[in-house]
Amino acid sequence: MAEIQRFMRINKPCILLIVISGMERFAFKGVASNLVTYLTDVMKMSNSSAAKTVNSWVGFTSMLPLLVATLADTYWDKYSTILASSVLYIAGLLALTSTALKWSWNPMNKIRSATSLSWSLYMISLGQGGYNPSLQAFGAEQLGGDNGLPCSTNNNDQSSSEKSLFFQWWYFGVCCGSLLGVSVMSYIQDTLGWGLGFAIPTIAMVTSIAMFLSGNRFYTREQEKNIDGKSFEEIIQAIKAAVSKMINRQNKPNDDYNVVELELQEKPLCSQDPDAIEGFGGNSDESIRPVRAAKMVLHLLPVWVMLLMFAVIFQQPATFFTKQGMTMRRNIGRNFKIPPAALQSAITVSIIILMPLYDTCFIPLVRIFTRNKKGINVMQRIGIGMFLSVIAMVVAALTERKRLQICKEMGFLETKSESVPFSIFWLLPQYILLGISDIFTVVGMQEFFYSEVPVRMRTTGIALYTSVFGVGSFLSALLISLIEYFTSSRGIENGWFSDNMNEARLDKYYWFLALSSAISLLSFVIYCRFLKSRT
């Protein structure tokens, strides 16, 4: 109750923006969570093609903010970026809804519909690339004080506490919106049609923008810096000059190399002001030169690479887990059928329910054994989540093997039956395990990449964290293509990824992911023995 009272003291714009962020997640998850079903059932794509399409789109969507948000910060203010991005976002949702409606009227023109679908999805990606990071930064800006986390020197305890509380409730709003989008919209799309199923997220997004505009009189719009892009252009010029001098330094003394470093230092990564700290750290001893700072970031890359398999597993619920559920018994009573994509909500529910238990139960219990005030350090937290993701894939492989065994016993191997007498609830353990692994690894990744870089490079740290999932999506699509190529045979169409789910061998694919992730986990453990973490 005390925490809720503290939250209510946060000003009205923050509460409004948290609601708006939840509505955006509802709209996005309402499209993304069941997209693989739309591609296979409506657009008649193969299972492997649909999975690759979803993975590529999610990867592009996850990587785009690294580019769009940087350009937006340089040339536009956050408020204008939100409005401009929302126009693209809504246009993409409208185009997607239009494509679904046209297909129901004229399903013969497959090529044109596929093109319209691609344009719609990537327009949504462009809109979200600028919308999400700008909205969250704009929300934190309403608290007053320092806005730029990497350059912040705000030592006010009350302000820091309010900002922490804001981000906590922001995450809660995102989870609630995602939960509704996954559970409600998948049911509507499977039972009432895709036109309505895509129209509702569109309406929700339009409503959220109307709500955003209605709060204009409450917002605090701080003066943006470097809107003309001068700082960005100066950094580019400095990099060009440094590269040119480094190429020509072969016949010059080593002292010239230090000159290059000093010139780079003159072009700060963050704008300087009286409130900003000097150098990359909080004291003069941490005034890190660019080359040394680069080395600090480079030592994070092995961890970044080892986390890619976790990101690949992260993509499975929206693709093959959903297709797996479509073949199982989904009835509750006589008339109601559970939409397969709705089980993705189990991940979000697990996070919402179990996240508070992490601090109240898990940490005090572990503290008894580790005698560490934090219970476990960041690297241990990431490792535990990676281990749980391996267990989740082992469980998924065993469950799929059992489903195939039932298909064989019932004589379903030659048919595309969607009613194998095996309850869809057997998939819940793998979903819940992935939700628990997120509590450990995803939160740990945020803290690790944010803390292990110099203070003035923490934007780069956050970018490294988000890029893991973007590259992981592309890697997932690549793995599917390679496995499909090497496992295809004359007897089984598409090898492990046959369109007939009763002939497909997803169990082998899950074992492959479990083994690959176990190797990544082992490499991670070995690397951690040599890594001196500062967190």
Buried (B, 14 or more C-beta within 10 A) or exposed (E): EEEEEEBEEBBEBBBBBBBBBBBBBBBBBBBBBBBBBBBBBBBEBBBBBBBBBBBBBBBBBBBBBBEBBBBBBBBBBBBBBBBBBBEBBBBBBBBBBBBBBBBEEEEEEEEEBBEBBEBBBBBBBBBBBBBBBBBBBBBBBBBBBBBBBBBBEBEEEEBBEBBEBBEEBBBBBBBBBBBBBBBBBBBBBBEEBBBBBBBBBBEBBBEBBEBBEEBEEBBEEEEBBBBEBEBBEBBEEBEEBBEEBEEEBEEEEEEEBEEBEEBBBEBBBBEEEEEBBBBBBEEEEBBBBBEEBBEBBEEBEBBBBBBBBBBBBBBBBBBBBBBBBBBBBBEEEEEEBBBBBBBBBBBBBBBBEBBEEBEEEBBEEBBEEBEEEEBBBBBBBBBBBBBBBBBBBBBBBBBBBEBBEBBEEBEBEEEEBBEBEBEBBBBBBBBBBBBBBBBBBBBBBBBBBBBBBBBBBBBBBBBBBBBBBBBBBBBBBBBBBEBBEEBBEEEBBBBBBBBBBBBBBBBBBBBBBBBBBBEBBEBBBEBBEEBEEEE
